[in-house]
Amino acid sequence: MELGSLTALDGSALPDLAGKTVLVVNVASKCGLTPQYTGLEKLQERFGGSDFTVLGVPCNQFGGQEPGSAEEIATFCSATYGVSFPLTEKVDVNGPGRHPVYTALTETADATGAAGDVQWNFEKFLVAANGTVAARFRPRTEPESEEIVAAISGLVG
């Protein structure tokens, strides 16, 4: 899995993610699940460092819930949730314009064995440092849930 094909929200290159465990999450600012930013930031604070990061991937494909510009998204995330983890450019995660990263991610099954399209905002994929997708968590799985914390703990430090 090559996450380097994504671009940062401001159009620059993302920080180097090679050798890091990454929790990739499609995010939106106007979703009922948007408060999950709090849990994502807590994961970043707890595990973040040289070998782990959360990576937020803004997407406007679910109910038009990420309509903002790059600047509006950055301001919202910083001012409202104190987000310190990197955010990418806004991308499609499903359909014909799906970003290649999500083409690879959606081949991974969740705990019930279901693969395929992202269901909604805040679906989470845990990518191990070697680039393999270690786990997939559906949108309603809270970032600080036992399943996610255990999966990250098993891969980091």
PyMOL CGO cylinders between C-alpha atoms (Angstrom):
from pymol import cmd
from pymol.cgo import CYLINDER

trace = [
    CYLINDER, 0.00, 0.00, 0.00, 1.57, 3.24, -1.16, 0.3, 1, 1, 1, 1, 1, 1,
    CYLINDER, 1.57, 3.24, -1.16, 0.02, 6.16, 0.70, 0.3, 1, 1, 1, 1, 1, 1,
    CYLINDER, 0.02, 6.16, 0.70, 2.51, 8.57, -0.85, 0.3, 1, 1, 1, 1, 1, 1,
    CYLINDER, 2.51, 8.57, -0.85, 0.26, 9.01, -3.90, 0.3, 1, 1, 1, 1, 1, 1,
    CYLINDER, 0.26, 9.01, -3.90, -2.02, 11.17, -1.74, 0.3, 1, 1, 1, 1, 1, 1,
    CYLINDER, -2.02, 11.17, -1.74, -1.34, 14.91, -1.48, 0.3, 1, 1, 1, 1, 1, 1,
    CYLINDER, -1.34, 14.91, -1.48, -1.62, 17.01, 1.66, 0.3, 1, 1, 1, 1, 1, 1,
    CYLINDER, -1.62, 17.01, 1.66, -4.69, 19.23, 2.11, 0.3, 1, 1, 1, 1, 1, 1,
    CYLINDER, -4.69, 19.23, 2.11, -2.68, 22.34, 1.24, 0.3, 1, 1, 1, 1, 1, 1,
    CYLINDER, -2.68, 22.34, 1.24, -1.42, 20.75, -2.01, 0.3, 1, 1, 1, 1, 1, 1,
    CYLINDER, -1.42, 20.75, -2.01, 2.07, 19.98, -0.70, 0.3, 1, 1, 1, 1, 1, 1,
    CYLINDER, 2.07, 19.98, -0.70, 3.60, 16.54, -0.22, 0.3, 1, 1, 1, 1, 1, 1,
    CYLINDER, 3.60, 16.54, -0.22, 2.44, 14.56, 2.80, 0.3, 1, 1, 1, 1, 1, 1,
    CYLINDER, 2.44, 14.56, 2.80, 4.98, 13.89, 5.54, 0.3, 1, 1, 1, 1, 1, 1,
    CYLINDER, 4.98, 13.89, 5.54, 6.93, 10.70, 4.86, 0.3, 1, 1, 1, 1, 1, 1,
    CYLINDER, 6.93, 10.70, 4.86, 4.74, 7.80, 5.95, 0.3, 1, 1, 1, 1, 1, 1,
    CYLINDER, 4.74, 7.80, 5.95, 7.17, 5.04, 4.98, 0.3, 1, 1, 1, 1, 1, 1,
    CYLINDER, 7.17, 5.04, 4.98, 7.75, 2.68, 7.89, 0.3, 1, 1, 1, 1, 1, 1,
    CYLINDER, 7.75, 2.68, 7.89, 4.82, 4.08, 9.89, 0.3, 1, 1, 1, 1, 1, 1,
    CYLINDER, 4.82, 4.08, 9.89, 1.63, 2.39, 10.97, 0.3, 1, 1, 1, 1, 1, 1,
    CYLINDER, 1.63, 2.39, 10.97, -1.17, 4.62, 9.66, 0.3, 1, 1, 1, 1, 1, 1,
    CYLINDER, -1.17, 4.62, 9.66, -4.87, 4.78, 10.57, 0.3, 1, 1, 1, 1, 1, 1,
    CYLINDER, -4.87, 4.78, 10.57, -6.47, 6.06, 7.35, 0.3, 1, 1, 1, 1, 1, 1,
    CYLINDER, -6.47, 6.06, 7.35, -9.89, 7.63, 7.92, 0.3, 1, 1, 1, 1, 1, 1,
    CYLINDER, -9.89, 7.63, 7.92, -12.21, 9.32, 5.43, 0.3, 1, 1, 1, 1, 1, 1,
    CYLINDER, -12.21, 9.32, 5.43, -13.45, 12.39, 7.29, 0.3, 1, 1, 1, 1, 1, 1,
    CYLINDER, -13.45, 12.39, 7.29, -16.16, 15.03, 6.93, 0.3, 1, 1, 1, 1, 1, 1,
    CYLINDER, -16.16, 15.03, 6.93, -16.87, 18.25, 8.81, 0.3, 1, 1, 1, 1, 1, 1,
    CYLINDER, -16.87, 18.25, 8.81, -20.68, 18.21, 8.74, 0.3, 1, 1, 1, 1, 1, 1,
    CYLINDER, -20.68, 18.21, 8.74, -21.48, 14.59, 9.64, 0.3, 1, 1, 1, 1, 1, 1,
    CYLINDER, -21.48, 14.59, 9.64, -23.17, 13.12, 12.69, 0.3, 1, 1, 1, 1, 1, 1,
    CYLINDER, -23.17, 13.12, 12.69, -19.93, 11.18, 13.18, 0.3, 1, 1, 1, 1, 1, 1,
    CYLINDER, -19.93, 11.18, 13.18, -17.72, 14.29, 13.01, 0.3, 1, 1, 1, 1, 1, 1,
    CYLINDER, -17.72, 14.29, 13.01, -17.19, 14.23, 16.82, 0.3, 1, 1, 1, 1, 1, 1,
    CYLINDER, -17.19, 14.23, 16.82, -14.99, 11.17, 16.14, 0.3, 1, 1, 1, 1, 1, 1,
    CYLINDER, -14.99, 11.17, 16.14, -12.28, 13.74, 15.38, 0.3, 1, 1, 1, 1, 1, 1,
    CYLINDER, -12.28, 13.74, 15.38, -11.88, 13.97, 19.17, 0.3, 1, 1, 1, 1, 1, 1,
    CYLINDER, -11.88, 13.97, 19.17, -11.08, 10.26, 19.47, 0.3, 1, 1, 1, 1, 1, 1,
    CYLINDER, -11.08, 10.26, 19.47, -8.83, 10.35, 16.43, 0.3, 1, 1, 1, 1, 1, 1,
    CYLINDER, -8.83, 10.35, 16.43, -6.84, 13.20, 17.96, 0.3, 1, 1, 1, 1, 1, 1,
    CYLINDER, -6.84, 13.20, 17.96, -6.58, 11.24, 21.24, 0.3, 1, 1, 1, 1, 1, 1,
    CYLINDER, -6.58, 11.24, 21.24, -5.17, 8.27, 19.30, 0.3, 1, 1, 1, 1, 1, 1,
    CYLINDER, -5.17, 8.27, 19.30, -2.68, 10.64, 17.67, 0.3, 1, 1, 1, 1, 1, 1,
    CYLINDER, -2.68, 10.64, 17.67, -1.65, 11.99, 21.07, 0.3, 1, 1, 1, 1, 1, 1,
    CYLINDER, -1.65, 11.99, 21.07, -1.38, 8.49, 22.57, 0.3, 1, 1, 1, 1, 1, 1,
    CYLINDER, -1.38, 8.49, 22.57, 0.41, 6.64, 19.75, 0.3, 1, 1, 1, 1, 1, 1,
    CYLINDER, 0.41, 6.64, 19.75, 1.69, 9.39, 17.44, 0.3, 1, 1, 1, 1, 1, 1,
    CYLINDER, 1.69, 9.39, 17.44, 5.37, 9.73, 16.88, 0.3, 1, 1, 1, 1, 1, 1,
    CYLINDER, 5.37, 9.73, 16.88, 7.99, 8.21, 14.66, 0.3, 1, 1, 1, 1, 1, 1,
    CYLINDER, 7.99, 8.21, 14.66, 6.07, 4.98, 14.06, 0.3, 1, 1, 1, 1, 1, 1,
    CYLINDER, 6.07, 4.98, 14.06, 2.32, 5.91, 13.99, 0.3, 1, 1, 1, 1, 1, 1,
    CYLINDER, 2.32, 5.91, 13.99, -0.03, 8.57, 12.65, 0.3, 1, 1, 1, 1, 1, 1,
    CYLINDER, -0.03, 8.57, 12.65, -3.68, 9.09, 11.94, 0.3, 1, 1, 1, 1, 1, 1,
    CYLINDER, -3.68, 9.09, 11.94, -4.26, 10.27, 8.36, 0.3, 1, 1, 1, 1, 1, 1,
    CYLINDER, -4.26, 10.27, 8.36, -7.50, 12.15, 7.70, 0.3, 1, 1, 1, 1, 1, 1,
    CYLINDER, -7.50, 12.15, 7.70, -8.84, 11.94, 4.15, 0.3, 1, 1, 1, 1, 1, 1,
    CYLINDER, -8.84, 11.94, 4.15, -11.60, 14.49, 3.50, 0.3, 1, 1, 1, 1, 1, 1,
    CYLINDER, -11.60, 14.49, 3.50, -14.38, 13.15, 1.26, 0.3, 1, 1, 1, 1, 1, 1,
    CYLINDER, -14.38, 13.15, 1.26, -17.60, 14.80, 0.06, 0.3, 1, 1, 1, 1, 1, 1,
    CYLINDER, -17.60, 14.80, 0.06, -19.29, 11.67, -1.31, 0.3, 1, 1, 1, 1, 1, 1,
    CYLINDER, -19.29, 11.67, -1.31, -21.62, 10.98, 1.60, 0.3, 1, 1, 1, 1, 1, 1,
    CYLINDER, -21.62, 10.98, 1.60, -24.50, 13.43, 1.83, 0.3, 1, 1, 1, 1, 1, 1,
    CYLINDER, -24.50, 13.43, 1.83, -22.28, 16.35, 0.71, 0.3, 1, 1, 1, 1, 1, 1,
    CYLINDER, -22.28, 16.35, 0.71, -20.95, 16.51, 4.27, 0.3, 1, 1, 1, 1, 1, 1,
    CYLINDER, -20.95, 16.51, 4.27, -17.49, 17.85, 3.37, 0.3, 1, 1, 1, 1, 1, 1,
    CYLINDER, -17.49, 17.85, 3.37, -18.33, 20.77, 1.08, 0.3, 1, 1, 1, 1, 1, 1,
    CYLINDER, -18.33, 20.77, 1.08, -15.60, 23.15, 2.24, 0.3, 1, 1, 1, 1, 1, 1,
    CYLINDER, -15.60, 23.15, 2.24, -12.46, 24.33, 0.55, 0.3, 1, 1, 1, 1, 1, 1,
    CYLINDER, -12.46, 24.33, 0.55, -9.07, 23.06, 1.72, 0.3, 1, 1, 1, 1, 1, 1,
    CYLINDER, -9.07, 23.06, 1.72, -8.66, 26.22, 3.82, 0.3, 1, 1, 1, 1, 1, 1,
    CYLINDER, -8.66, 26.22, 3.82, -12.13, 25.85, 5.39, 0.3, 1, 1, 1, 1, 1, 1,
    CYLINDER, -12.13, 25.85, 5.39, -11.48, 22.18, 6.23, 0.3, 1, 1, 1, 1, 1, 1,
    CYLINDER, -11.48, 22.18, 6.23, -8.10, 22.99, 7.80, 0.3, 1, 1, 1, 1, 1, 1,
    CYLINDER, -8.10, 22.99, 7.80, -9.55, 25.84, 9.87, 0.3, 1, 1, 1, 1, 1, 1,
    CYLINDER, -9.55, 25.84, 9.87, -12.51, 23.74, 11.06, 0.3, 1, 1, 1, 1, 1, 1,
    CYLINDER, -12.51, 23.74, 11.06, -10.33, 20.79, 12.08, 0.3, 1, 1, 1, 1, 1, 1,
    CYLINDER, -10.33, 20.79, 12.08, -7.79, 22.94, 13.88, 0.3, 1, 1, 1, 1, 1, 1,
    CYLINDER, -7.79, 22.94, 13.88, -10.18, 25.34, 15.60, 0.3, 1, 1, 1, 1, 1, 1,
    CYLINDER, -10.18, 25.34, 15.60, -12.90, 22.84, 16.52, 0.3, 1, 1, 1, 1, 1, 1,
    CYLINDER, -12.90, 22.84, 16.52, -10.96, 19.67, 17.31, 0.3, 1, 1, 1, 1, 1, 1,
    CYLINDER, -10.96, 19.67, 17.31, -7.30, 20.70, 17.61, 0.3, 1, 1, 1, 1, 1, 1,
    CYLINDER, -7.30, 20.70, 17.61, -6.36, 18.22, 14.91, 0.3, 1, 1, 1, 1, 1, 1,
    CYLINDER, -6.36, 18.22, 14.91, -2.60, 17.70, 14.76, 0.3, 1, 1, 1, 1, 1, 1,
    CYLINDER, -2.60, 17.70, 14.76, -2.48, 14.72, 12.39, 0.3, 1, 1, 1, 1, 1, 1,
    CYLINDER, -2.48, 14.72, 12.39, -2.05, 15.21, 8.63, 0.3, 1, 1, 1, 1, 1, 1,
    CYLINDER, -2.05, 15.21, 8.63, -5.02, 15.72, 6.33, 0.3, 1, 1, 1, 1, 1, 1,
    CYLINDER, -5.02, 15.72, 6.33, -4.98, 14.92, 2.63, 0.3, 1, 1, 1, 1, 1, 1,
    CYLINDER, -4.98, 14.92, 2.63, -6.56, 16.61, -0.33, 0.3, 1, 1, 1, 1, 1, 1,
    CYLINDER, -6.56, 16.61, -0.33, -10.29, 15.91, -0.72, 0.3, 1, 1, 1, 1, 1, 1,
    CYLINDER, -10.29, 15.91, -0.72, -10.72, 12.64, -2.66, 0.3, 1, 1, 1, 1, 1, 1,
    CYLINDER, -10.72, 12.64, -2.66, -13.37, 10.17, -3.78, 0.3, 1, 1, 1, 1, 1, 1,
    CYLINDER, -13.37, 10.17, -3.78, -13.31, 6.89, -1.88, 0.3, 1, 1, 1, 1, 1, 1,
    CYLINDER, -13.31, 6.89, -1.88, -15.95, 5.09, -3.98, 0.3, 1, 1, 1, 1, 1, 1,
    CYLINDER, -15.95, 5.09, -3.98, -17.08, 5.03, -7.61, 0.3, 1, 1, 1, 1, 1, 1,
    CYLINDER, -17.08, 5.03, -7.61, -15.32, 5.61, -10.91, 0.3, 1, 1, 1, 1, 1, 1,
    CYLINDER, -15.32, 5.61, -10.91, -13.20, 8.50, -9.54, 0.3, 1, 1, 1, 1, 1, 1,
    CYLINDER, -13.20, 8.50, -9.54, -12.05, 6.49, -6.51, 0.3, 1, 1, 1, 1, 1, 1,
    CYLINDER, -12.05, 6.49, -6.51, -8.49, 7.37, -5.50, 0.3, 1, 1, 1, 1, 1, 1,
    CYLINDER, -8.49, 7.37, -5.50, -6.07, 4.45, -6.14, 0.3, 1, 1, 1, 1, 1, 1,
    CYLINDER, -6.07, 4.45, -6.14, -5.29, 4.25, -2.40, 0.3, 1, 1, 1, 1, 1, 1,
    CYLINDER, -5.29, 4.25, -2.40, -8.95, 3.48, -1.76, 0.3, 1, 1, 1, 1, 1, 1,
    CYLINDER, -8.95, 3.48, -1.76, -9.05, 0.97, -4.61, 0.3, 1, 1, 1, 1, 1, 1,
    CYLINDER, -9.05, 0.97, -4.61, -6.50, -1.02, -2.61, 0.3, 1, 1, 1, 1, 1, 1,
    CYLINDER, -6.50, -1.02, -2.61, -7.99, -0.32, 0.83, 0.3, 1, 1, 1, 1, 1, 1,
    CYLINDER, -7.99, -0.32, 0.83, -11.52, -1.41, -0.08, 0.3, 1, 1, 1, 1, 1, 1,
    CYLINDER, -11.52, -1.41, -0.08, -10.27, -4.87, -1.06, 0.3, 1, 1, 1, 1, 1, 1,
    CYLINDER, -10.27, -4.87, -1.06, -9.76, -5.47, 2.67, 0.3, 1, 1, 1, 1, 1, 1,
    CYLINDER, -9.76, -5.47, 2.67, -12.59, -7.14, 4.58, 0.3, 1, 1, 1, 1, 1, 1,
    CYLINDER, -12.59, -7.14, 4.58, -13.89, -5.94, 7.93, 0.3, 1, 1, 1, 1, 1, 1,
    CYLINDER, -13.89, -5.94, 7.93, -14.29, -8.17, 11.00, 0.3, 1, 1, 1, 1, 1, 1,
    CYLINDER, -14.29, -8.17, 11.00, -17.44, -9.74, 9.50, 0.3, 1, 1, 1, 1, 1, 1,
    CYLINDER, -17.44, -9.74, 9.50, -15.65, -10.62, 6.25, 0.3, 1, 1, 1, 1, 1, 1,
    CYLINDER, -15.65, -10.62, 6.25, -17.27, -7.87, 4.15, 0.3, 1, 1, 1, 1, 1, 1,
    CYLINDER, -17.27, -7.87, 4.15, -15.04, -5.96, 1.71, 0.3, 1, 1, 1, 1, 1, 1,
    CYLINDER, -15.04, -5.96, 1.71, -16.06, -3.43, -0.95, 0.3, 1, 1, 1, 1, 1, 1,
    CYLINDER, -16.06, -3.43, -0.95, -17.11, 0.18, -0.94, 0.3, 1, 1, 1, 1, 1, 1,
    CYLINDER, -17.11, 0.18, -0.94, -16.65, 2.50, 2.01, 0.3, 1, 1, 1, 1, 1, 1,
    CYLINDER, -16.65, 2.50, 2.01, -20.03, 2.68, 3.79, 0.3, 1, 1, 1, 1, 1, 1,
    CYLINDER, -20.03, 2.68, 3.79, -19.95, 6.26, 5.10, 0.3, 1, 1, 1, 1, 1, 1,
    CYLINDER, -19.95, 6.26, 5.10, -17.72, 8.96, 6.59, 0.3, 1, 1, 1, 1, 1, 1,
    CYLINDER, -17.72, 8.96, 6.59, -15.19, 7.86, 9.24, 0.3, 1, 1, 1, 1, 1, 1,
    CYLINDER, -15.19, 7.86, 9.24, -14.49, 4.36, 7.94, 0.3, 1, 1, 1, 1, 1, 1,
    CYLINDER, -14.49, 4.36, 7.94, -11.04, 3.37, 9.23, 0.3, 1, 1, 1, 1, 1, 1,
    CYLINDER, -11.04, 3.37, 9.23, -8.24, 1.29, 7.71, 0.3, 1, 1, 1, 1, 1, 1,
    CYLINDER, -8.24, 1.29, 7.71, -5.17, 0.37, 9.74, 0.3, 1, 1, 1, 1, 1, 1,
    CYLINDER, -5.17, 0.37, 9.74, -2.13, 0.10, 7.48, 0.3, 1, 1, 1, 1, 1, 1,
    CYLINDER, -2.13, 0.10, 7.48, 0.90, -1.61, 9.02, 0.3, 1, 1, 1, 1, 1, 1,
    CYLINDER, 0.90, -1.61, 9.02, 4.41, -0.19, 8.67, 0.3, 1, 1, 1, 1, 1, 1,
    CYLINDER, 4.41, -0.19, 8.67, 5.15, -2.76, 5.93, 0.3, 1, 1, 1, 1, 1, 1,
    CYLINDER, 5.15, -2.76, 5.93, 2.27, -1.40, 3.84, 0.3, 1, 1, 1, 1, 1, 1,
    CYLINDER, 2.27, -1.40, 3.84, -0.22, -4.23, 4.36, 0.3, 1, 1, 1, 1, 1, 1,
    CYLINDER, -0.22, -4.23, 4.36, -3.75, -3.42, 5.48, 0.3, 1, 1, 1, 1, 1, 1,
    CYLINDER, -3.75, -3.42, 5.48, -3.99, -4.94, 8.95, 0.3, 1, 1, 1, 1, 1, 1,
    CYLINDER, -3.99, -4.94, 8.95, -7.63, -4.14, 9.78, 0.3, 1, 1, 1, 1, 1, 1,
    CYLINDER, -7.63, -4.14, 9.78, -10.76, -2.36, 8.63, 0.3, 1, 1, 1, 1, 1, 1,
    CYLINDER, -10.76, -2.36, 8.63, -13.25, -0.71, 10.97, 0.3, 1, 1, 1, 1, 1, 1,
    CYLINDER, -13.25, -0.71, 10.97, -16.67, 0.52, 9.89, 0.3, 1, 1, 1, 1, 1, 1,
    CYLINDER, -16.67, 0.52, 9.89, -17.79, 4.14, 10.50, 0.3, 1, 1, 1, 1, 1, 1,
    CYLINDER, -17.79, 4.14, 10.50, -19.62, 3.63, 13.80, 0.3, 1, 1, 1, 1, 1, 1,
    CYLINDER, -19.62, 3.63, 13.80, -16.59, 1.99, 15.46, 0.3, 1, 1, 1, 1, 1, 1,
    CYLINDER, -16.59, 1.99, 15.46, -15.33, 4.70, 17.78, 0.3, 1, 1, 1, 1, 1, 1,
    CYLINDER, -15.33, 4.70, 17.78, -11.64, 5.60, 17.37, 0.3, 1, 1, 1, 1, 1, 1,
    CYLINDER, -11.64, 5.60, 17.37, -10.85, 4.80, 21.01, 0.3, 1, 1, 1, 1, 1, 1,
    CYLINDER, -10.85, 4.80, 21.01, -12.73, 1.48, 20.94, 0.3, 1, 1, 1, 1, 1, 1,
    CYLINDER, -12.73, 1.48, 20.94, -11.04, -1.58, 22.37, 0.3, 1, 1, 1, 1, 1, 1,
    CYLINDER, -11.04, -1.58, 22.37, -10.75, -3.13, 18.89, 0.3, 1, 1, 1, 1, 1, 1,
    CYLINDER, -10.75, -3.13, 18.89, -8.93, -0.18, 17.37, 0.3, 1, 1, 1, 1, 1, 1,
    CYLINDER, -8.93, -0.18, 17.37, -6.67, 0.49, 20.36, 0.3, 1, 1, 1, 1, 1, 1,
    CYLINDER, -6.67, 0.49, 20.36, -5.70, -3.22, 20.51, 0.3, 1, 1, 1, 1, 1, 1,
    CYLINDER, -5.70, -3.22, 20.51, -5.00, -3.33, 16.77, 0.3, 1, 1, 1, 1, 1, 1,
    CYLINDER, -5.00, -3.33, 16.77, -2.78, -0.24, 16.91, 0.3, 1, 1, 1, 1, 1, 1,
    CYLINDER, -2.78, -0.24, 16.91, -1.03, -1.48, 20.07, 0.3, 1, 1, 1, 1, 1, 1,
    CYLINDER, -1.03, -1.48, 20.07, -0.25, -4.75, 18.32, 0.3, 1, 1, 1, 1, 1, 1,
    CYLINDER, -0.25, -4.75, 18.32, 1.58, -2.92, 15.52, 0.3, 1, 1, 1, 1, 1, 1,
    CYLINDER, 1.58, -2.92, 15.52, 3.26, 0.01, 17.27, 0.3, 1, 1, 1, 1, 1, 1,
    CYLINDER, 3.26, 0.01, 17.27, 6.22, -0.08, 19.64, 0.3, 1, 1, 1, 1, 1, 1,
]
cmd.load_cgo(trace, "trace")
